[in-house]
Amino acid sequence: MTPHLSLHCYLQDTPSEQALPCSDVTIHADPATLRAIAHFLLASADAFDLAQERAGMHAHLQDAWSGWQDDFPDLVVVAA
């Protein structure tokens, strides 16, 4: 499989119908939060690997992490 990575974002408090391409992303977080994000990414990769059909597969950090807080930005991963 050919490696694929693209980053898209919605700007806070800026209405947009479509996510915009991002050149980079900065994560400002404590070590426990970084570990929770890493766990989410690994679990998502495993789920995508096991799927028979990946088209449209995606996962939201806010749905997967018990430490989620309403003022956090969501992290969405989409199967390539």
C-alpha positions in Angstrom: 0.0 0.0 0.0 1.3 3.5 -0.9 1.7 5.7 2.2 -0.9 8.5 2.4 -1.2 11.5 4.7 -3.3 14.6 4.4 -4.3 17.0 7.1 -7.5 19.0 7.1 -9.0 21.4 9.7 -11.9 23.6 10.5 -10.8 26.9 12.0 -12.2 27.6 15.4 -15.2 30.0 15.4 -15.0 30.3 11.6 -17.9 28.7 9.7 -16.9 26.5 6.8 -18.7 23.9 4.8 -15.5 22.0 4.0 -12.4 21.3 6.0 -9.3 23.2 4.8 -6.0 21.6 3.9 -3.4 22.2 6.7 0.3 22.4 6.2 1.0 21.4 9.8 -0.7 20.6 13.0 0.5 21.5 16.5 -0.7 19.4 19.5 -0.3 21.2 22.8 -1.1 18.6 25.4 0.1 17.0 28.6 1.8 13.5 28.5 -1.4 11.6 29.5 -3.4 13.3 26.8 -0.7 12.5 24.2 -0.8 8.9 25.3 -4.6 8.9 25.0 -4.3 10.3 21.4 -1.6 7.7 20.6 -3.8 4.9 21.9 -6.7 6.2 19.8 -4.5 6.4 16.6 -3.2 2.8 17.1 -6.7 1.4 17.8 -8.0 3.2 14.7 -5.2 1.8 12.6 -5.9 -1.7 13.9 -9.6 -1.3 13.1 -9.0 0.0 9.6 -6.6 -2.9 9.0 -9.2 -5.5 10.0 -12.0 -4.0 8.0 -13.2 -5.8 4.9 -14.4 -2.5 3.4 -12.7 0.7 4.5 -14.6 3.2 2.3 -16.1 5.8 4.5 -14.5 4.4 7.7 -13.6 7.1 10.3 -13.3 7.5 14.0 -13.6 10.4 16.4 -11.4 10.9 19.4 -14.3 12.4 21.3 -16.2 9.1 20.9 -13.3 6.9 21.9 -11.7 8.7 24.9 -13.3 8.7 28.3 -11.2 11.8 29.3 -12.8 13.9 26.6 -13.9 17.4 27.5 -16.3 19.6 25.6 -13.8 22.4 25.1 -11.3 20.0 23.3 -11.1 20.1 19.5 -12.1 16.7 18.0 -9.6 14.6 16.2 -11.1 12.6 13.3 -9.2 9.9 11.5 -10.4 8.6 8.1 -9.3 5.4 6.4 -7.2 5.9 3.3 
